[in-house]
Amino acid sequence: LDQVMPNRAGLVLTSIYEPITLGQGCLNLVAQLRGTPAFAMAAGVYMTVWVVVMTSALRFRLWTCRPFVLVSLNALCAALPNNSLGWALVFRVPMGIWLLAVVVHVETGGSGTDPVLQEMLRWLGPHPAPFLELLHSILQTCTATTAMICLSSGLISANHQFGERSWIHMLICWVYGLLAMAARADCAGGLVSLCLSAWATVLFFVGTHLLPDWRNASTRLLVFLLCGRLCLLGHGSMLMSLTCGAAVCFMCATLAFGENGSAKAARQVFFHGAE
């Protein structure tokens, strides 16, 4: 890519032992090329390579390869144009859904234990199972976080296309939250379950902030019913149960008795910023 640009960043002559100079050159190159067809082709090849690496890591149970894939996909997600609906539909959303599928596949017993890593951890003792479980939980949590980052970054392009407060933008946010809840239902690990529960809760409340009109009684009733439904679906998660239960109590009180100053301030922070 550096050879394509007329104003070259000089990456060919930059040593890897100068990481600051190399990083600055990469950032300048991406800033110049991110809207060009050459960048799109390179990003497609880059994404394909790391998808193949992740697929091979899952097939051969090589856990140590997964962090490199996650870091690389996060870097690509940060480098892509934020306001492009095409990139959201071609990369961000499919990649996020695929990574959620990876999390579910591993949680349902599709990956097994990395034999190489197990041998490396034997210096910790004859029974490295607790350390492997911890590494497994951390990897799963990082994978789920990367998936939700890919999905959530697509909300920026949705905001650019449909406006800050629109029903489409709100529905997209709530659908992402439902995907996180669906993935959480198949996850047995406590750490990854907590991560997905937190993402689902945050996306639900972000979606309520995107509602076009809060003054309509039917809109508040819809939010009240959805809070109750989330409280039921998240019964296995203390975070979702407490958060959605408190939201149900708050909505029930405000629907019955109205809002005073404190209730209005709390509603503007957690639900909607309307006066």
Buried (B, 14 or more C-beta within 10 A) or exposed (E): BBEBBEEBBEBEEBEEEEEEBBEEBBEBBBEBBBEEEEBBEBBEEBBEEBBEBBEEBBEEBBBEBBBEBBEBBBBBBEBBBBEBBEBBEBBBBBBBBBBBEBBBEBBEEEBEBBEEBBEEBEEEEEEBEEBBEEBBBBBBBBBBBBBBBBBBBBBBBBBBBBEEBBEEBBBBBBEBBBBBBBBBEBBEBEBBBBBBBBBBBBBBBBBBBBBBEBEEEEBBEEBBEBBBEBBEBBEEBEBBBEBBBEBBEBBEEBBEEEBEEEBBEEBBEBBBEBE
